[in-house]
Amino acid sequence: FLAQPRGSLTYGLGRGWVVHASGGYGIGTPTLEQRFGATLERRGNVDLVQAKSRTADAGVARVWGGRAEVDLTGFRHVYSDLVVLASVDIPALRTLDAFRRLTLFERGQHVRDVNDGLRDPFTATLPDLRTGYLNLPRSWAHGLEATASIRPISQVELRGVYTFTESEVTTGTDRIKSGQSLPEVPKHQATFTGDLRVGPFSASATMRYVGERRPGIDVFTQALGLDVVERYTRWDAAGQFAVTDRVMLSAVGENLTDEVYQDVLGYPALGRLFRAGVHVSF
């Protein structure tokens, strides 16, 4: 179940200037995977509650006929009970005599001492780690988004989007602590796209930049002690040629610079890829 009631307002100031604002509220029920788990590495949590959000944004835009447009928007999002991977369980620890002798309070104190560098952690093998879903009590994100598009001639269009985001966990868990930024939310993101259309030929190219961000809680981050996902820049391109009204040739190039990066820590993205095809309609 998902609900996102939202309202928006746009007002024209004249001479191509427009101001706009919107706000809304959202709720979302945890998925079956989040409640009951999907893999051996990810445990479900039947006690999860609905995630809630309150969002608001406002901005100003300037339009120059059909040739160019710029927009600057500020936004503020407040989240309650976001469903995230934030618990870690190591079943193999229960087989260690030193661990079994600890009371529940002593186990919690041991974790705190390890985080403070006062004691050495118990050790286990990578396959023994399990991560699980929890509700992250309270967090927020705010920032600015700038967009621009220009059409210097009718056959060419250039577009760009840049987003700056600050985020913070205000009430955290034992793994995602208060004061940290939200996992997997980069401070800087940008996308630039160019489109060309000449007769039966069309082409596009896209550059995507994603800045550093905190990783989510998973087996790799916990076992290897990783605390940042590196930034990356990726380039893609595509072209199409209409041979007839019913036959079209296409070619696509992805990650043209063969950038080595990870969207999810521990899982390298695909390298350079080219493909071509023929599309026939009847």
ZISULUR-V484266 format. One line per field, one symbol per residue. phi: phi as a letter, one per 40 degrees, with the letter a starting at -180 (. if undefined). burial: b if it has 9 or more other C-alpha atoms within 8 Angstrom, else e. Layout:
phi=???
burial=???
This chain:
phi=.abbcabaabbccgfgcbbaaaaabbbacdcccccbgbbccbccacccbccbabbaaaabbbbbfccaababbbbabbbbgdcbcabbbbdcccccdcccccccccccccccccccgcbcccbacdcccbbacbccdaaaaaibbbbaaabcbccbbbbabbbbbbbaccbbbcbbcdgccccgbccbaabbbbbbbbfcbaaabbbbbbccaccccadccccbgcbabccabbbbaaabbccbcbbbcbabbbfccfccabcbdgbdccccabababbbbb
burial=eeeeeeeeeeeeeeebbbbbbbbbbbbbbbeeebbbbbeeebbbbeebebbbbbbbbbbbbbbeeeebbbbbbbbbbbbbbbbbbbbeebbebbeeeebbebeeeebeebbebbeeeeeeeeebeeebbbbbbbbbbbbbbbbbbbbbbbbeeeebbbbbbbbbbbbbbbbbbeebbbeebbeebbbbbbbbbbbbbeeebbbbbbbbbbbbbbbbbbbbbbeeeeeebbbbbbbbbbbbbbbeebbbbbbbbbbbeebebbeebeebeeebbeeeeebeee
